Amino acid sequence: MYPLVSPAASVAPLVGGSVFPGDVSPTLVGIIVVLLLIVFGLFLFVRRILLSFTEGLRKGREGGK
């Protein structure tokens, strides 16, 4: 069978490394957060455009009410 733990994780404590992600670069975390915020903002922007577009189509079919 396959091992449940990766070989790197089982060797890391022996070499002095860390198994837990405590040594993640703050710059990398910042870049990921900014990218996620941009994607979320684009999602909200496209959502607003599509909702306004469909609302305009409905009003147009009703005769501009």
PyMOL Python script that loads the backbone (N, CA, C, O; Angstrom):
from pymol import cmd

cmd.read_pdbstr("""\
ATOM      1  N   MET A   1       0.835  -1.194   0.000  1.00  0.00           N
ATOM      2  CA  MET A   1       0.000   0.000   0.000  1.00  0.00           C
ATOM      3  C   MET A   1       0.876   1.253   0.000  1.00  0.00           C
ATOM      4  O   MET A   1       2.079   1.194   0.259  1.00  0.00           O
ATOM      5  N   TYR A   2       0.251   2.366  -0.292  1.00  0.00           N
ATOM      6  CA  TYR A   2       0.963   3.629  -0.306  1.00  0.00           C
ATOM      7  C   TYR A   2       1.092   4.168   1.123  1.00  0.00           C
ATOM      8  O   TYR A   2       0.213   3.929   1.951  1.00  0.00           O
ATOM      9  N   PRO A   3       2.155   4.876   1.414  1.00  0.00           N
ATOM     10  CA  PRO A   3       2.295   5.441   2.763  1.00  0.00           C
ATOM     11  C   PRO A   3       1.293   6.571   2.980  1.00  0.00           C
ATOM     12  O   PRO A   3       0.941   7.293   2.048  1.00  0.00           O
ATOM     13  N   LEU A   4       0.840   6.712   4.223  1.00  0.00           N
ATOM     14  CA  LEU A   4      -0.137   7.757   4.544  1.00  0.00           C
ATOM     15  C   LEU A   4       0.513   9.122   4.650  1.00  0.00           C
ATOM     16  O   LEU A   4      -0.150  10.141   4.451  1.00  0.00           O
ATOM     17  N   VAL A   5       1.794   9.158   4.960  1.00  0.00           N
ATOM     18  CA  VAL A   5       2.523  10.415   5.111  1.00  0.00           C
ATOM     19  C   VAL A   5       3.580  10.474   4.024  1.00  0.00           C
ATOM     20  O   VAL A   5       4.206   9.461   3.712  1.00  0.00           O
ATOM     21  N   SER A   6       3.783  11.635   3.451  1.00  0.00           N
ATOM     22  CA  SER A   6       4.783  11.761   2.405  1.00  0.00           C
ATOM     23  C   SER A   6       6.178  11.567   2.985  1.00  0.00           C
ATOM     24  O   SER A   6       6.405  11.865   4.158  1.00  0.00           O
ATOM     25  N   PRO A   7       7.106  11.077   2.190  1.00  0.00           N
ATOM     26  CA  PRO A   7       8.463  10.866   2.699  1.00  0.00           C
ATOM     27  C   PRO A   7       9.116  12.156   3.189  1.00  0.00           C
ATOM     28  O   PRO A   7       9.880  12.130   4.154  1.00  0.00           O
ATOM     29  N   ALA A   8       8.830  13.270   2.544  1.00  0.00           N
ATOM     30  CA  ALA A   8       9.427  14.534   2.967  1.00  0.00           C
ATOM     31  C   ALA A   8       8.938  14.922   4.355  1.00  0.00           C
ATOM     32  O   ALA A   8       9.701  15.485   5.140  1.00  0.00           O
ATOM     33  N   ALA A   9       7.684  14.633   4.670  1.00  0.00           N
ATOM     34  CA  ALA A   9       7.136  14.988   5.981  1.00  0.00           C
ATOM     35  C   ALA A   9       7.714  14.106   7.070  1.00  0.00           C
ATOM     36  O   ALA A   9       7.860  14.546   8.210  1.00  0.00           O
ATOM     37  N   SER A  10       8.047  12.858   6.733  1.00  0.00           N
ATOM     38  CA  SER A  10       8.599  11.981   7.757  1.00  0.00           C
ATOM     39  C   SER A  10      10.076  12.248   7.997  1.00  0.00           C
ATOM     40  O   SER A  10      10.583  11.929   9.072  1.00  0.00           O
ATOM     41  N   VAL A  11      10.780  12.824   7.029  1.00  0.00           N
ATOM     42  CA  VAL A  11      12.201  13.112   7.175  1.00  0.00           C
ATOM     43  C   VAL A  11      12.423  14.513   7.740  1.00  0.00           C
ATOM     44  O   VAL A  11      13.460  14.767   8.353  1.00  0.00           O
ATOM     45  N   ALA A  12      11.474  15.426   7.547  1.00  0.00           N
ATOM     46  CA  ALA A  12      11.654  16.819   7.951  1.00  0.00           C
ATOM     47  C   ALA A  12      11.991  16.992   9.429  1.00  0.00           C
ATOM     48  O   ALA A  12      12.894  17.769   9.738  1.00  0.00           O
ATOM     49  N   PRO A  13      11.310  16.308  10.370  1.00  0.00           N
ATOM     50  CA  PRO A  13      11.678  16.500  11.776  1.00  0.00           C
ATOM     51  C   PRO A  13      13.085  16.008  12.091  1.00  0.00           C
ATOM     52  O   PRO A  13      13.728  16.518  13.008  1.00  0.00           O
ATOM     53  N   LEU A  14      13.572  15.016  11.335  1.00  0.00           N
ATOM     54  CA  LEU A  14      14.912  14.497  11.579  1.00  0.00           C
ATOM     55  C   LEU A  14      15.987  15.477  11.124  1.00  0.00           C
ATOM     56  O   LEU A  14      17.066  15.543  11.713  1.00  0.00           O
ATOM     57  N   VAL A  15      15.688  16.231  10.082  1.00  0.00           N
ATOM     58  CA  VAL A  15      16.664  17.153   9.515  1.00  0.00           C
ATOM     59  C   VAL A  15      16.583  18.515  10.191  1.00  0.00           C
ATOM     60  O   VAL A  15      17.476  19.343  10.010  1.00  0.00           O
ATOM     61  N   GLY A  16      15.555  18.757  10.950  1.00  0.00           N
ATOM     62  CA  GLY A  16      15.392  20.057  11.590  1.00  0.00           C
ATOM     63  C   GLY A  16      14.385  20.926  10.877  1.00  0.00           C
ATOM     64  O   GLY A  16      14.207  22.091  11.235  1.00  0.00           O
ATOM     65  N   GLY A  17      13.720  20.379   9.867  1.00  0.00           N
ATOM     66  CA  GLY A  17      12.708  21.137   9.144  1.00  0.00           C
ATOM     67  C   GLY A  17      11.392  21.117   9.883  1.00  0.00           C
ATOM     68  O   GLY A  17      11.267  20.473  10.924  1.00  0.00           O
ATOM     69  N   SER A  18      10.429  21.806   9.361  1.00  0.00           N
ATOM     70  CA  SER A  18       9.121  21.893   9.995  1.00  0.00           C
ATOM     71  C   SER A  18       8.086  21.197   9.135  1.00  0.00           C
ATOM     72  O   SER A  18       8.072  21.365   7.916  1.00  0.00           O
ATOM     73  N   VAL A  19       7.223  20.420   9.759  1.00  0.00           N
ATOM     74  CA  VAL A  19       6.145  19.757   9.036  1.00  0.00           C
ATOM     75  C   VAL A  19       4.987  20.725   8.841  1.00  0.00           C
ATOM     76  O   VAL A  19       4.281  20.658   7.835  1.00  0.00           O
ATOM     77  N   PHE A  20       4.794  21.610   9.784  1.00  0.00           N
ATOM     78  CA  PHE A  20       3.690  22.567   9.728  1.00  0.00           C
ATOM     79  C   PHE A  20       4.095  23.781   8.905  1.00  0.00           C
ATOM     80  O   PHE A  20       5.269  24.152   8.892  1.00  0.00           O
ATOM     81  N   PRO A  21       3.142  24.407   8.217  1.00  0.00           N
ATOM     82  CA  PRO A  21       3.483  25.551   7.354  1.00  0.00           C
ATOM     83  C   PRO A  21       3.687  26.834   8.155  1.00  0.00           C
ATOM     84  O   PRO A  21       2.990  27.821   7.916  1.00  0.00           O
ATOM     85  N   GLY A  22       4.601  26.840   9.075  1.00  0.00           N
ATOM     86  CA  GLY A  22       4.855  28.027   9.874  1.00  0.00           C
ATOM     87  C   GLY A  22       5.896  28.940   9.269  1.00  0.00           C
ATOM     88  O   GLY A  22       6.059  30.076   9.715  1.00  0.00           O
ATOM     89  N   ASP A  23       6.604  28.462   8.260  1.00  0.00           N
ATOM     90  CA  ASP A  23       7.661  29.266   7.655  1.00  0.00           C
ATOM     91  C   ASP A  23       7.268  29.756   6.264  1.00  0.00           C
ATOM     92  O   ASP A  23       8.097  29.800   5.356  1.00  0.00           O
ATOM     93  N   VAL A  24       6.010  30.119   6.108  1.00  0.00           N
ATOM     94  CA  VAL A  24       5.506  30.643   4.837  1.00  0.00           C
ATOM     95  C   VAL A  24       5.895  32.113   4.745  1.00  0.00           C
ATOM     96  O   VAL A  24       5.806  32.852   5.725  1.00  0.00           O
ATOM     97  N   SER A  25       6.315  32.514   3.590  1.00  0.00           N
ATOM     98  CA  SER A  25       6.754  33.887   3.376  1.00  0.00           C
ATOM     99  C   SER A  25       5.568  34.850   3.472  1.00  0.00           C
ATOM    100  O   SER A  25       4.552  34.637   2.810  1.00  0.00           O
ATOM    101  N   PRO A  26       5.680  35.904   4.282  1.00  0.00           N
ATOM    102  CA  PRO A  26       4.595  36.891   4.367  1.00  0.00           C
ATOM    103  C   PRO A  26       4.335  37.593   3.035  1.00  0.00           C
ATOM    104  O   PRO A  26       3.206  37.994   2.751  1.00  0.00           O
ATOM    105  N   THR A  27       5.372  37.741   2.229  1.00  0.00           N
ATOM    106  CA  THR A  27       5.197  38.361   0.908  1.00  0.00           C
ATOM    107  C   THR A  27       4.311  37.491   0.028  1.00  0.00           C
ATOM    108  O   THR A  27       3.438  37.994  -0.679  1.00  0.00           O
ATOM    109  N   LEU A  28       4.539  36.196   0.076  1.00  0.00           N
ATOM    110  CA  LEU A  28       3.718  35.276  -0.717  1.00  0.00           C
ATOM    111  C   LEU A  28       2.262  35.310  -0.256  1.00  0.00           C
ATOM    112  O   LEU A  28       1.347  35.302  -1.080  1.00  0.00           O
ATOM    113  N   VAL A  29       2.051  35.348   1.048  1.00  0.00           N
ATOM    114  CA  VAL A  29       0.689  35.435   1.581  1.00  0.00           C
ATOM    115  C   VAL A  29       0.032  36.731   1.127  1.00  0.00           C
ATOM    116  O   VAL A  29      -1.139  36.734   0.748  1.00  0.00           O
ATOM    117  N   GLY A  30       0.776  37.830   1.164  1.00  0.00           N
ATOM    118  CA  GLY A  30       0.237  39.116   0.714  1.00  0.00           C
ATOM    119  C   GLY A  30      -0.146  39.098  -0.751  1.00  0.00           C
ATOM    120  O   GLY A  30      -1.201  39.608  -1.128  1.00  0.00           O
ATOM    121  N   ILE A  31       0.706  38.514  -1.579  1.00  0.00           N
ATOM    122  CA  ILE A  31       0.413  38.437  -3.013  1.00  0.00           C
ATOM    123  C   ILE A  31      -0.839  37.597  -3.255  1.00  0.00           C
ATOM    124  O   ILE A  31      -1.685  37.964  -4.070  1.00  0.00           O
ATOM    125  N   ILE A  32      -0.958  36.481  -2.556  1.00  0.00           N
ATOM    126  CA  ILE A  32      -2.132  35.619  -2.727  1.00  0.00           C
ATOM    127  C   ILE A  32      -3.398  36.328  -2.276  1.00  0.00           C
ATOM    128  O   ILE A  32      -4.435  36.220  -2.930  1.00  0.00           O
ATOM    129  N   VAL A  33      -3.325  37.060  -1.155  1.00  0.00           N
ATOM    130  CA  VAL A  33      -4.501  37.796  -0.658  1.00  0.00           C
ATOM    131  C   VAL A  33      -4.920  38.862  -1.664  1.00  0.00           C
ATOM    132  O   VAL A  33      -6.109  39.021  -1.942  1.00  0.00           O
ATOM    133  N   VAL A  34      -3.952  39.592  -2.211  1.00  0.00           N
ATOM    134  CA  VAL A  34      -4.275  40.641  -3.190  1.00  0.00           C
ATOM    135  C   VAL A  34      -4.903  40.023  -4.443  1.00  0.00           C
ATOM    136  O   VAL A  34      -5.879  40.555  -4.973  1.00  0.00           O
ATOM    137  N   LEU A  35      -4.357  38.919  -4.912  1.00  0.00           N
ATOM    138  CA  LEU A  35      -4.926  38.260  -6.092  1.00  0.00           C
ATOM    139  C   LEU A  35      -6.344  37.756  -5.832  1.00  0.00           C
ATOM    140  O   LEU A  35      -7.211  37.866  -6.699  1.00  0.00           O
ATOM    141  N   LEU A  36      -6.581  37.205  -4.645  1.00  0.00           N
ATOM    142  CA  LEU A  36      -7.936  36.753  -4.316  1.00  0.00           C
ATOM    143  C   LEU A  36      -8.908  37.927  -4.230  1.00  0.00           C
ATOM    144  O   LEU A  36     -10.055  37.813  -4.661  1.00  0.00           O
ATOM    145  N   LEU A  37      -8.461  39.039  -3.684  1.00  0.00           N
ATOM    146  CA  LEU A  37      -9.332  40.225  -3.621  1.00  0.00           C
ATOM    147  C   LEU A  37      -9.649  40.754  -5.017  1.00  0.00           C
ATOM    148  O   LEU A  37     -10.773  41.183  -5.277  1.00  0.00           O
ATOM    149  N   ILE A  38      -8.678  40.727  -5.906  1.00  0.00           N
ATOM    150  CA  ILE A  38      -8.920  41.172  -7.284  1.00  0.00           C
ATOM    151  C   ILE A  38      -9.923  40.260  -7.975  1.00  0.00           C
ATOM    152  O   ILE A  38     -10.837  40.738  -8.646  1.00  0.00           O
ATOM    153  N   VAL A  39      -9.759  38.946  -7.815  1.00  0.00           N
ATOM    154  CA  VAL A  39     -10.690  37.999  -8.438  1.00  0.00           C
ATOM    155  C   VAL A  39     -12.092  38.177  -7.862  1.00  0.00           C
ATOM    156  O   VAL A  39     -13.073  38.156  -8.605  1.00  0.00           O
ATOM    157  N   PHE A  40     -12.194  38.354  -6.536  1.00  0.00           N
ATOM    158  CA  PHE A  40     -13.505  38.552  -5.920  1.00  0.00           C
ATOM    159  C   PHE A  40     -14.140  39.861  -6.405  1.00  0.00           C
ATOM    160  O   PHE A  40     -15.343  39.906  -6.659  1.00  0.00           O
ATOM    161  N   GLY A  41     -13.343  40.919  -6.532  1.00  0.00           N
ATOM    162  CA  GLY A  41     -13.859  42.187  -7.046  1.00  0.00           C
ATOM    163  C   GLY A  41     -14.350  42.064  -8.478  1.00  0.00           C
ATOM    164  O   GLY A  41     -15.395  42.611  -8.831  1.00  0.00           O
ATOM    165  N   LEU A  42     -13.597  41.347  -9.301  1.00  0.00           N
ATOM    166  CA  LEU A  42     -14.042  41.140 -10.685  1.00  0.00           C
ATOM    167  C   LEU A  42     -15.335  40.333 -10.732  1.00  0.00           C
ATOM    168  O   LEU A  42     -16.209  40.602 -11.556  1.00  0.00           O
ATOM    169  N   PHE A  43     -15.455  39.349  -9.850  1.00  0.00           N
ATOM    170  CA  PHE A  43     -16.686  38.570  -9.787  1.00  0.00           C
ATOM    171  C   PHE A  43     -17.874  39.470  -9.448  1.00  0.00           C
ATOM    172  O   PHE A  43     -18.920  39.384 -10.091  1.00  0.00           O
ATOM    173  N   LEU A  44     -17.718  40.327  -8.447  1.00  0.00           N
ATOM    174  CA  LEU A  44     -18.820  41.214  -8.068  1.00  0.00           C
ATOM    175  C   LEU A  44     -19.142  42.206  -9.185  1.00  0.00           C
ATOM    176  O   LEU A  44     -20.308  42.527  -9.412  1.00  0.00           O
ATOM    177  N   PHE A  45     -18.115  42.690  -9.882  1.00  0.00           N
ATOM    178  CA  PHE A  45     -18.324  43.637 -10.973  1.00  0.00           C
ATOM    179  C   PHE A  45     -19.100  42.991 -12.115  1.00  0.00           C
ATOM    180  O   PHE A  45     -20.051  43.582 -12.627  1.00  0.00           O
ATOM    181  N   VAL A  46     -18.708  41.793 -12.516  1.00  0.00           N
ATOM    182  CA  VAL A  46     -19.409  41.085 -13.604  1.00  0.00           C
ATOM    183  C   VAL A  46     -20.818  40.726 -13.167  1.00  0.00           C
ATOM    184  O   VAL A  46     -21.750  40.795 -13.968  1.00  0.00           O
ATOM    185  N   ARG A  47     -20.984  40.346 -11.911  1.00  0.00           N
ATOM    186  CA  ARG A  47     -22.316  40.009 -11.397  1.00  0.00           C
ATOM    187  C   ARG A  47     -23.247  41.213 -11.480  1.00  0.00           C
ATOM    188  O   ARG A  47     -24.402  41.088 -11.887  1.00  0.00           O
ATOM    189  N   ARG A  48     -22.729  42.398 -11.086  1.00  0.00           N
ATOM    190  CA  ARG A  48     -23.554  43.607 -11.136  1.00  0.00           C
ATOM    191  C   ARG A  48     -23.923  43.953 -12.576  1.00  0.00           C
ATOM    192  O   ARG A  48     -25.055  44.356 -12.846  1.00  0.00           O
ATOM    193  N   ILE A  49     -22.985  43.799 -13.492  1.00  0.00           N
ATOM    194  CA  ILE A  49     -23.258  44.088 -14.905  1.00  0.00           C
ATOM    195  C   ILE A  49     -24.343  43.151 -15.436  1.00  0.00           C
ATOM    196  O   ILE A  49     -25.273  43.595 -16.110  1.00  0.00           O
ATOM    197  N   LEU A  50     -24.224  41.855 -15.135  1.00  0.00           N
ATOM    198  CA  LEU A  50     -25.205  40.902 -15.644  1.00  0.00           C
ATOM    199  C   LEU A  50     -26.584  41.114 -15.026  1.00  0.00           C
ATOM    200  O   LEU A  50     -27.596  40.977 -15.713  1.00  0.00           O
ATOM    201  N   LEU A  51     -26.635  41.448 -13.737  1.00  0.00           N
ATOM    202  CA  LEU A  51     -27.933  41.711 -13.109  1.00  0.00           C
ATOM    203  C   LEU A  51     -28.590  42.955 -13.706  1.00  0.00           C
ATOM    204  O   LEU A  51     -29.796  42.964 -13.954  1.00  0.00           O
ATOM    205  N   SER A  52     -27.806  43.993 -13.934  1.00  0.00           N
ATOM    206  CA  SER A  52     -28.364  45.212 -14.543  1.00  0.00           C
ATOM    207  C   SER A  52     -28.823  44.944 -15.972  1.00  0.00           C
ATOM    208  O   SER A  52     -29.852  45.461 -16.408  1.00  0.00           O
ATOM    209  N   PHE A  53     -28.062  44.141 -16.692  1.00  0.00           N
ATOM    210  CA  PHE A  53     -28.421  43.815 -18.069  1.00  0.00           C
ATOM    211  C   PHE A  53     -29.737  43.048 -18.126  1.00  0.00           C
ATOM    212  O   PHE A  53     -30.609  43.366 -18.935  1.00  0.00           O
ATOM    213  N   THR A  54     -29.881  42.047 -17.276  1.00  0.00           N
ATOM    214  CA  THR A  54     -31.132  41.276 -17.294  1.00  0.00           C
ATOM    215  C   THR A  54     -32.303  42.117 -16.811  1.00  0.00           C
ATOM    216  O   THR A  54     -33.423  41.959 -17.296  1.00  0.00           O
ATOM    217  N   GLU A  55     -32.054  43.017 -15.852  1.00  0.00           N
ATOM    218  CA  GLU A  55     -33.124  43.917 -15.402  1.00  0.00           C
ATOM    219  C   GLU A  55     -33.563  44.835 -16.539  1.00  0.00           C
ATOM    220  O   GLU A  55     -34.755  45.096 -16.703  1.00  0.00           O
ATOM    221  N   GLY A  56     -32.603  45.323 -17.324  1.00  0.00           N
ATOM    222  CA  GLY A  56     -32.938  46.155 -18.479  1.00  0.00           C
ATOM    223  C   GLY A  56     -33.722  45.399 -19.530  1.00  0.00           C
ATOM    224  O   GLY A  56     -34.638  45.943 -20.147  1.00  0.00           O
ATOM    225  N   LEU A  57     -33.360  44.142 -19.733  1.00  0.00           N
ATOM    226  CA  LEU A  57     -34.118  43.334 -20.699  1.00  0.00           C
ATOM    227  C   LEU A  57     -35.548  43.135 -20.231  1.00  0.00           C
ATOM    228  O   LEU A  57     -36.477  43.201 -21.036  1.00  0.00           O
ATOM    229  N   ARG A  58     -35.737  42.894 -18.940  1.00  0.00           N
ATOM    230  CA  ARG A  58     -37.097  42.709 -18.406  1.00  0.00           C
ATOM    231  C   ARG A  58     -37.928  43.983 -18.543  1.00  0.00           C
ATOM    232  O   ARG A  58     -39.097  43.932 -18.924  1.00  0.00           O
ATOM    233  N   LYS A  59     -37.320  45.115 -18.232  1.00  0.00           N
ATOM    234  CA  LYS A  59     -38.045  46.384 -18.350  1.00  0.00           C
ATOM    235  C   LYS A  59     -38.373  46.687 -19.800  1.00  0.00           C
ATOM    236  O   LYS A  59     -39.427  47.251 -20.094  1.00  0.00           O
ATOM    237  N   GLY A  60     -37.482  46.317 -20.708  1.00  0.00           N
ATOM    238  CA  GLY A  60     -37.722  46.550 -22.126  1.00  0.00           C
ATOM    239  C   GLY A  60     -38.898  45.713 -22.632  1.00  0.00           C
ATOM    240  O   GLY A  60     -39.690  46.177 -23.452  1.00  0.00           O
ATOM    241  N   ARG A  61     -39.006  44.489 -22.142  1.00  0.00           N
ATOM    242  CA  ARG A  61     -40.109  43.629 -22.566  1.00  0.00           C
ATOM    243  C   ARG A  61     -41.443  44.122 -22.003  1.00  0.00           C
ATOM    244  O   ARG A  61     -42.488  43.936 -22.627  1.00  0.00           O
ATOM    245  N   GLU A  62     -41.407  44.746 -20.833  1.00  0.00           N
ATOM    246  CA  GLU A  62     -42.636  45.237 -20.197  1.00  0.00           C
ATOM    247  C   GLU A  62     -43.070  46.587 -20.752  1.00  0.00           C
ATOM    248  O   GLU A  62     -44.129  47.094 -20.383  1.00  0.00           O
ATOM    249  N   GLY A  63     -42.290  47.156 -21.605  1.00  0.00           N
ATOM    250  CA  GLY A  63     -42.655  48.438 -22.193  1.00  0.00           C
ATOM    251  C   GLY A  63     -42.014  49.621 -21.510  1.00  0.00           C
ATOM    252  O   GLY A  63     -42.531  50.735 -21.587  1.00  0.00           O
ATOM    253  N   GLY A  64     -40.889  49.400 -20.838  1.00  0.00           N
ATOM    254  CA  GLY A  64     -40.161  50.500 -20.223  1.00  0.00           C
ATOM    255  C   GLY A  64     -40.710  50.979 -18.918  1.00  0.00           C
ATOM    256  O   GLY A  64     -40.478  52.130 -18.547  1.00  0.00           O
ATOM    257  N   LYS A  65     -41.424  50.154 -18.204  1.00  0.00           N
ATOM    258  CA  LYS A  65     -42.010  50.563 -16.920  1.00  0.00           C
ATOM    259  C   LYS A  65     -40.955  50.711 -15.865  1.00  0.00           C
ATOM    260  O   LYS A  65     -41.266  51.049 -14.723  1.00  0.00           O
TER     261      LYS A  65
END
""", "prot")
cmd.dss("prot")
cmd.show_as("cartoon", "prot")
cmd.util.cbc("prot")
cmd.orient("prot")
